[in-house]
Amino acid sequence: MIEVLKAGLLMSIQDQGRFGFRHIGVSQSGAIDPFAAKMANTLLKNDIDDAVIEITLGLAKLLFKCDTVIALIGTDMQAQLDDKPVYPGWTYAIKQGQTLSFKTARNGFRGYVGVKGGVLCEPVMGSRSTDLAAGFGGTNGQALKQGDNIQIQPYYKDWPKRGGILPPKRNVIRVHPSIHADLLTEHALRSFCEISWCVKPQSNRMGVRLSNENSTLSHSHSLPSLAVNPGSIQLPPNGEPIVLLNDAQTTGGYPLLGTIISADLHHFAQLKPGDSIRFEYVDMSTAIKAQKKMTAHFAQLAIALNNAY
Amino acid sequence: MNLQQNVKITATSSHTLFLDATHLKDPLLSVQKKIWALVKRCKATAAFIDIVPAMNSLTLYLANSDDSNQWQEKLLLWWETTDIEENKGTHHKIITQYGGNTGADLEFIAEHHGVSTQRVIELHTSVTYHVLFLGFKPGFTYIHGLPSELHTPRRSEPRTHVPKGSVAIGADQTGIYPADSPGGWHIIGHTDFSLFDWQKAPPCAIAPGDTLQFISDEALS
């Protein structure tokens, strides 16, 4: 068991997400950076879809009530195991009674703690992810708070220290073309890529809201509701795009500027209010190549781990 | 019939296909019926993780992005060779308590249209509604068929709290609140019919293509 001593801005249990229920309005949920969660599970030799703890911004503290092994992935939140610094990208063997504390993220926004065997909670509709808006999954469908206990399976055996790195950050995010290009006009789509967008404080797990005071994208279009998903970029009439993330609704009536390619969406996990970001449209073969590169990255890691131990 | 016209199928990402039938000028419901029939055909394959109908459109989430081109072609063909099926969904009876504390806007709706509250209930219960699609939040059902005599502009000021099970009218739509939430529709009644319960399997009793009928609890007693 792990006791939450401090939950910070937002701490929740997430896995790779909930699938197969979008047609009844159930959001995907899941780790905003699924690659980070996958990395944690790979280093721990867990199932890829095992649940991890997602920490936002830091200022969090966890007390381990049994021995285990953890993997720390994501942004550097100046974590300490008791009074010793620990670093993202590595596994650490934990003894009962140790505490893991986080200061604040310096270059990103989200960090992940994977545990040997995964976080144990009852799957709902095939996933352990917390659906914060609908109130199910994870621990009672809620964000973790001070005093909560996170169930894990103790692990007492020795564990070799292992590390892995995530693909590097990108400042220009690659986007599939808009299906509403005729409606929004080529001019608007070009302008979307020419300016740099600032992340607004209203951003959350549902979506990252963007603004630019020189935006000329405002419009008065309303569409018949269509399916939307993590990565869809909605353009509300005020001209400020919203990049939908894992907790987004399943349908919406705003025109879409496009869809973030699957290899790049995870970068939004690390954007914090005030950060800036740019976009470029790419063709399908670029998107597929980028996805294959991500898959290869994990395949290489798995091979390296198997060869090393 | 225009339904044989081509629809547009776009790969909106490496693993999603978007079938757009919004430009077809057939009645909205006929287009939607064709989409439900297509959903059924798609469900019978193992190619899709999620199959999401919306307003005269369909989004398919591919299990394997390598199959995208092949499915884009196949779906075009399937659109041409799929026939509308009549009444193949489940029919749900929504027992509703109209008016009173849990239907506070029933009188407003009656006054707005210059009819009696009894007439509002009669009209609301007189038709079979079609579930077009679900979305927005778990269990929220977009249904078609509200008699035009009951179309009413939304409240100028949304309520901060509308209880789960509220039966309401907003513009040309009627619906049921699947959970407590803010809302701008006029509340005319309440039902114990549960739209969404995560502890049940399946969690949602209603699916796109189903039909609904509201029944006044007074008519039962």
Interface residues (C-beta under 8 A of the other chain):
Chain A: F19 G20 F21 R22 H23 I24 G25 V26 S27 V124 M125 D131 A133 A134 F136 G137 G141 H176 I179 L223 P224 S225 L226 A227 N229 G231 Q249 T250 T251 L256 T259 I261 S262 M284 A287 I288 Q291
Chain B: T10 A11 T12 S13 S14 H15 T16 F18 D20 T22 V39 I49 D50 I51 V52 P53 A54 M55 N56 S57 L58 T59 Y61 S65 F133 L134 G135 F136 K137 P138 G139 F140 Y142 P178 A179 F196 W198 P202 P203 C204 I206 A207 P208
